[in-house]
Every structure is written in structure tokens, then in C-alpha cells.
């Protein structure tokens, strides 16, 4: 395993860890948005590339916190396209798994996989001292050990939909965990241990509810924890460009009409404060504001036309 994949916990000074000139993104970029999310104002979208756009370093880091943001982006990037000055990785620069909320209930896994197009994956701590993984990072045995060391026993691996299933079996087996998926996408992971059936909510564990949410794919499923955290896969996300909840209407494998109906139903049934997507940005707002934005998204999505899948049109 490379140094870039095994380091953790940056505590160096800005000078020692790569402030100044030299950070760059290479031409393997997938335009997955993950680096832009973790290093806002430092890495930004630019037109071009194979995937309808690329990430580009628009400003070099100047402070310790900005250097940490660049390393977060670098250690999350699925193609390892974000590089520090002279390709020299600072010791202990990998922060993952990284607590996201102030209570440390949700952690970012980092280390996104090119086999999930760079989807963000998460760890969810539970009150009994166990945890769940939602979608999966790239597969490395050392990463599996690191996640367990951080959060304890991982009981369940929850897959949101068919194109985030890579590495699910390997992580579930490494943890001795149950692997979950909805029957609509079961063909993509037929070795799942637990299958969510129908359209009714299903309790995965205390406080964790699976909500079938067809549209992006037939088997797309949201996982809502404690009426606070909503893991959405690719069903909807926070758009930095629009500063609002949005759907990727140009990347729909089932039906935009079905997705709009799911959003409208979700606006009535779901309570959450955090939107935690696979692609697009995560975001925190009061539950009532999230509900109002879900209602508005449902109305907008109802007007979106059916179209051919085109990744290049997505603007996160």
C-alpha cells in the first residue's frame, strides 16, 4: 500500500505539510466533486476533460487548516489525482475516518473508489458502541482494520443502490457484518445477506430506517438515522452551485417521474437535518428547513424532462 493510503492524523505545521506552491490535480480526474467538497476555494470545477469537467487547484494553501483540507481531498480522491508539492506526502497526513458532525456520530471514510465513481462513504456510530458503514470506500484490508479501530464492531454494510455496490462483500466479510441492498438492485449484489423488499420503510437497527426511494435506480434506498442523518446515495444531494437540494436529473437509470414522486413522498415522510449523499455535497440545516426544501425540490423535479444519461451535465 502506498504512503498516501496509510497515513493519518495531520498535526504538522503548514510549512512542514505542504503550504505554498506545488499542489495540483492530474489529468486522470473523474469530475466526481469529492476533492472540491473537501477543499472548497482551493480546488474548483473547470470545463474540459473526458467527464464534462475537471477539478483544478485554483489557489495554493496558505494556512495549516487549508493544508489539512488539501490532504483531505488528496486522501479521498478516487484516482489519486490530487498531489502535494513535489509528490512528497507529509507523515500522518491521512485524517480518515474523519468525524463530520460535532457529536462524532457520522464519520467520512475518505479513500473513495473509482469503481463507485468516487462516491462518498460513511461510518455511522450507534449508541451501543457498534457502527454501520453506508456504501464503501476502495477496498484495502488495512482500511478495514483502521475503521474498526476507530469505531469498534461494524455490524452492517448498507448499500444505497446498484452503482455503489463495489467492495460491499469484501467489507462485510472483513467486518463479519450483514450486507444490505434493495431487491430492485439485487442483481448488482446477489450475494447480499439481507434484502429490503417492497416500498415500505424497514428498520435496519434501533433508530436506523431504510426508506425505499426509487427513481435514480429501481432499488435506490435512503437510510435515515435518529431523524437526523439521511444517507441518500445518488437520490438527491446538496448542490453547491445552486445552494439547495437537487437531483442529478441527467443521471437517472430508472425514471425522473418516479424520482420526483419519491422526493414528494419523502418531503411528507422523512425527518432529517443532514443530507449525506454519495455524490454532491453534504449539508446541515434544521429539519423543518430541510423538509421545506424537499417540498420545493419535489415540485421542481416534477418538471424535469426524461433524458439520456449524461454525466457531463451534472453540476454539483
C-alpha positions as CSV (number, residue, x, y, z in Angstrom):
1,X,0.0,0.0,0.0
2,X,1.3,3.5,-0.8
3,X,2.2,6.0,1.8
4,X,-0.7,8.1,0.6
5,X,-3.1,5.3,1.7
6,X,-1.7,4.6,5.1
7,X,-1.1,7.9,6.8
8,X,-3.5,9.5,9.3
9,X,-4.0,12.4,11.6
10,X,-2.2,15.6,10.3
11,X,-0.6,17.6,13.1
12,X,2.3,19.3,11.2
13,X,2.8,23.0,10.6
14,X,1.6,24.4,7.4
15,X,5.2,24.8,6.1
16,X,6.1,21.2,7.0
17,X,2.9,19.7,5.4
18,X,2.8,21.4,2.1
19,X,1.7,25.0,2.2
20,X,2.7,27.2,-0.8
21,X,3.2,26.3,-4.4
22,X,3.1,22.9,-6.0
23,X,-0.3,21.3,-5.2
24,X,-2.0,20.2,-8.4
25,X,-4.6,17.8,-9.9
26,X,-3.5,15.5,-12.7
27,X,-5.4,14.6,-15.9
28,X,-7.0,11.4,-14.5
29,X,-9.7,13.4,-12.7
30,X,-13.2,11.9,-12.9
31,X,-15.1,15.1,-12.2
32,X,-16.6,13.4,-9.2
33,X,-16.7,16.5,-7.0
34,X,-15.2,14.9,-3.9
35,X,-12.0,17.0,-3.9
36,X,-13.9,20.2,-4.4
37,X,-16.1,19.4,-1.5
38,X,-13.2,18.8,0.9
39,X,-11.1,21.7,-0.2
40,X,-13.5,24.5,-1.1
41,X,-11.9,27.6,-2.5
42,X,-8.7,25.7,-3.1
43,X,-10.0,23.1,-5.6
44,X,-12.8,24.1,-8.0
45,X,-14.6,23.0,-11.1
46,X,-13.2,23.8,-14.6
47,X,-14.6,22.8,-18.0
48,X,-12.8,20.2,-20.0
49,X,-11.7,16.6,-19.6
50,X,-13.3,13.3,-20.5
51,X,-16.1,13.6,-18.0
52,X,-17.5,17.0,-18.8
53,X,-15.3,18.9,-16.4
54,X,-12.3,18.5,-14.1
55,X,-11.2,19.6,-10.6
56,X,-8.4,22.2,-10.6
57,X,-6.3,23.8,-7.9
58,X,-7.3,27.5,-8.1
59,X,-5.4,28.7,-5.1
60,X,-2.5,27.2,-3.1
61,X,-3.0,26.6,0.6
62,X,-1.6,29.3,2.9
63,X,-2.6,28.1,6.4
64,X,-2.4,24.9,8.4
65,X,-6.2,24.4,8.1
66,X,-6.0,24.9,4.3
67,X,-3.2,22.3,4.1
68,X,-5.4,19.9,6.0
69,X,-8.2,20.5,3.6
70,X,-5.9,19.7,0.7
71,X,-4.8,16.4,2.3
72,X,-8.5,15.5,2.9
73,X,-9.1,16.0,-0.8
74,X,-5.9,14.0,-1.7
75,X,-6.7,11.0,0.5
76,X,-10.3,10.9,-0.7
77,X,-9.7,11.3,-4.4
78,X,-10.6,8.0,-6.2
79,X,-7.9,8.4,-8.9
80,X,-5.3,9.7,-6.5
81,X,-5.2,12.8,-8.8
82,X,-4.6,15.4,-6.1
83,X,-0.8,15.8,-5.4
84,X,1.2,17.7,-2.8
85,X,4.3,19.7,-3.7
86,X,7.0,17.6,-5.3
87,X,4.8,14.5,-4.6
88,X,6.0,14.4,-1.0
89,X,3.3,13.2,1.3
90,X,3.6,14.6,4.9
91,X,3.8,12.0,7.7
92,X,0.4,11.4,9.4
93,X,-1.4,13.4,6.7
94,X,-4.4,11.0,6.3
95,X,-7.2,12.1,8.6
96,X,-9.7,9.3,7.8
97,X,-12.1,8.2,9.2
98,X,-12.9,11.8,9.9
99,X,-15.8,12.9,12.2
100,X,-18.3,15.1,10.4
101,X,-20.8,16.2,13.0
102,X,-20.0,17.8,16.3
103,X,-21.0,14.6,18.2
104,X,-18.9,12.4,16.1
105,X,-21.8,10.1,15.2
106,X,-21.0,10.2,11.4
107,X,-17.5,9.8,10.0
108,X,-16.3,10.3,6.5
109,X,-14.4,7.2,5.2
110,X,-12.4,9.0,2.6
111,X,-10.4,6.8,0.2
112,X,-13.2,6.8,-2.5
113,X,-13.2,4.1,-5.1
114,X,-13.0,4.6,-8.8
115,X,-15.4,1.6,-9.0
116,X,-18.1,3.8,-7.4
117,X,-17.1,6.8,-9.5
118,X,-15.7,8.4,-6.4
119,X,-18.8,8.1,-4.2
120,X,-18.5,9.3,-0.6
121,X,-19.0,6.6,2.0
122,X,-19.7,6.9,5.7
123,X,-19.5,5.3,9.1
124,X,-22.4,5.6,11.5
125,X,-21.8,5.1,15.2
126,X,-24.6,3.6,17.3
127,X,-25.4,4.1,21.0
128,X,-24.5,0.5,21.8
129,X,-20.9,1.1,20.7
130,X,-21.3,-0.6,17.3
131,X,-21.3,1.1,13.9
132,X,-22.6,0.7,10.3
133,X,-21.0,1.5,7.0
134,X,-23.0,3.2,4.3
135,X,-21.7,2.5,0.8
136,X,-18.0,1.6,0.7
137,X,-14.6,3.2,0.1
138,X,-11.9,1.5,-2.0
139,X,-11.0,-2.0,-0.7
140,X,-7.9,-2.3,1.4
141,X,-7.6,-4.7,4.3
142,X,-5.6,-2.0,6.2
143,X,-8.5,0.4,5.8
144,X,-11.0,-2.1,7.1
145,X,-8.8,-2.5,10.2
146,X,-8.4,1.2,10.6
147,X,-12.2,1.8,10.5
148,X,-12.8,-0.9,13.1
149,X,-10.1,0.5,15.4
150,X,-11.8,3.9,15.2
151,X,-15.5,2.9,15.7
152,X,-15.5,-0.6,17.1
153,X,-17.6,-3.5,15.7
154,X,-19.2,-2.8,12.4
155,X,-22.4,-4.8,12.2
156,X,-23.9,-3.8,8.9
157,X,-22.9,-2.5,5.4
158,X,-25.7,-0.6,3.8
159,X,-25.7,-0.2,0.0
160,X,-27.8,2.6,-1.3
161,X,-28.1,1.4,-4.9
162,X,-26.5,-0.6,-7.7
163,X,-23.6,1.5,-8.8
164,X,-22.2,1.9,-5.2
165,X,-22.0,-1.9,-4.6
166,X,-18.3,-2.3,-5.3
167,X,-16.3,-3.8,-2.4
168,X,-19.5,-4.3,-0.3
169,X,-19.0,-8.1,0.0
170,X,-15.3,-7.7,0.9
171,X,-16.0,-5.1,3.7
172,X,-18.9,-7.1,5.0
173,X,-16.8,-10.2,5.2
174,X,-13.9,-8.4,6.8
175,X,-16.2,-7.0,9.5
176,X,-18.4,-10.1,9.9
177,X,-21.3,-7.8,9.0
178,X,-24.6,-8.1,7.2
179,X,-24.7,-6.7,3.7
180,X,-28.0,-5.0,2.8
181,X,-29.5,-3.9,-0.6
182,X,-33.0,-3.4,-2.0
183,X,-34.5,-6.1,-4.2
184,X,-34.8,-3.7,-7.1
185,X,-31.0,-3.6,-7.4
186,X,-30.3,-7.1,-6.1
187,X,-29.0,-8.2,-9.4
188,X,-25.9,-6.0,-8.8
189,X,-25.1,-7.7,-5.5
190,X,-26.9,-11.1,-5.5
191,X,-24.7,-12.2,-2.6
192,X,-26.3,-9.7,-0.2
193,X,-27.2,-11.2,3.2
194,X,-30.3,-9.0,3.8
195,X,-32.7,-7.8,1.2
196,X,-35.1,-4.9,1.6
197,X,-38.3,-5.7,-0.2
198,X,-41.3,-3.6,-1.4
199,X,-41.7,0.1,-0.8
200,X,-42.4,0.3,3.0
201,X,-39.8,1.5,5.4
202,X,-37.7,-1.2,7.1
203,X,-35.9,-1.0,10.4
204,X,-32.2,-1.9,10.0
205,X,-31.4,-1.5,13.7
206,X,-32.6,0.8,16.5
207,X,-33.0,4.3,15.1
208,X,-31.9,3.3,11.6
209,X,-34.7,3.1,9.0
210,X,-34.3,2.1,5.3
211,X,-36.7,4.1,3.0
212,X,-37.0,2.7,-0.5
213,X,-36.7,5.7,-2.8
214,X,-36.9,4.5,-6.5
215,X,-36.0,6.8,-9.4
216,X,-32.3,7.1,-9.7
217,X,-32.4,3.3,-9.9
218,X,-35.2,0.9,-9.2
219,X,-33.7,-0.2,-5.9
220,X,-32.4,3.2,-4.6
221,X,-32.8,3.4,-0.9
222,X,-32.2,6.1,1.7
223,X,-31.0,5.2,5.2
224,X,-32.2,7.7,7.9
225,X,-30.7,7.5,11.4
226,X,-32.2,9.1,14.5
227,X,-34.3,11.5,12.4
228,X,-31.1,13.5,11.9
229,X,-28.9,11.8,9.3
230,X,-30.1,11.0,5.8
231,X,-27.8,8.9,3.6
232,X,-29.1,9.5,0.1
233,X,-26.8,7.6,-2.2
234,X,-27.4,9.4,-5.6
235,X,-31.1,10.1,-5.0
236,X,-30.6,13.8,-4.1
237,X,-27.8,15.9,-2.7
238,X,-26.9,19.5,-1.6
239,X,-25.8,21.4,-4.7
240,X,-23.1,23.9,-4.0
241,X,-23.8,25.6,-7.3
242,X,-27.5,26.1,-6.5
243,X,-27.2,26.3,-2.7
244,X,-30.2,24.0,-2.5
245,X,-31.2,20.3,-2.5
246,X,-31.1,18.9,-6.0
247,X,-31.3,15.7,-8.1
248,X,-29.0,14.7,-10.8
249,X,-31.7,14.7,-13.5
250,X,-29.2,13.9,-16.3
251,X,-28.1,10.7,-14.5
252,X,-31.3,8.7,-13.9
253,X,-31.4,5.0,-14.7
254,X,-35.0,4.3,-13.7
255,X,-37.3,7.3,-14.2
256,X,-37.2,11.0,-13.4
257,X,-41.0,10.8,-12.9
258,X,-40.6,8.1,-10.3
259,X,-37.8,10.0,-8.7
260,X,-39.9,13.2,-8.5
261,X,-42.7,11.1,-6.8
262,X,-40.2,9.7,-4.3
263,X,-39.0,13.2,-3.4
264,X,-42.6,14.4,-3.0
265,X,-43.3,11.4,-0.7
266,X,-40.1,11.9,1.2
267,X,-41.0,15.5,1.9
268,X,-44.0,14.2,3.8
269,X,-42.5,11.2,5.5
270,X,-38.8,12.0,6.2
271,X,-37.3,14.0,9.1
272,X,-33.6,14.8,8.9
273,X,-31.1,17.6,9.5
274,X,-28.1,16.2,7.5
275,X,-28.2,15.3,3.8
276,X,-25.3,12.9,3.2
277,X,-25.1,11.9,-0.4
278,X,-22.8,9.7,-2.4
279,X,-22.2,12.4,-5.0
280,X,-22.7,16.1,-4.4
281,X,-22.1,17.9,-1.1
282,X,-23.3,17.0,2.3
283,X,-25.1,19.8,4.3
284,X,-26.7,20.5,7.6
285,X,-29.9,22.6,8.2
286,X,-32.7,22.5,10.7
287,X,-35.2,19.7,10.0
288,X,-38.1,22.0,9.1
289,X,-35.9,23.8,6.5
290,X,-34.8,20.5,5.0
291,X,-38.5,19.5,4.8
292,X,-39.4,22.8,3.0
293,X,-36.5,22.3,0.6
294,X,-37.6,18.8,-0.1
295,X,-41.1,20.0,-0.9
296,X,-39.7,22.6,-3.3
297,X,-37.4,20.0,-4.9
298,X,-40.3,17.7,-5.5
299,X,-42.1,20.5,-7.4
300,X,-39.1,21.2,-9.5
301,X,-38.2,17.6,-10.2
302,X,-41.8,17.1,-11.5
303,X,-41.0,19.5,-14.3
304,X,-37.7,17.9,-15.4
305,X,-37.8,16.1,-18.7
306,X,-36.7,12.5,-19.2
307,X,-33.3,12.5,-20.9
308,X,-30.4,10.3,-21.9
309,X,-27.8,9.7,-19.2
310,X,-25.1,12.3,-19.4
311,X,-22.6,12.6,-16.6
312,X,-21.1,15.8,-18.1
313,X,-24.3,17.7,-17.5
314,X,-24.2,17.3,-13.7
315,X,-23.2,20.4,-11.8
316,X,-22.7,19.6,-8.1
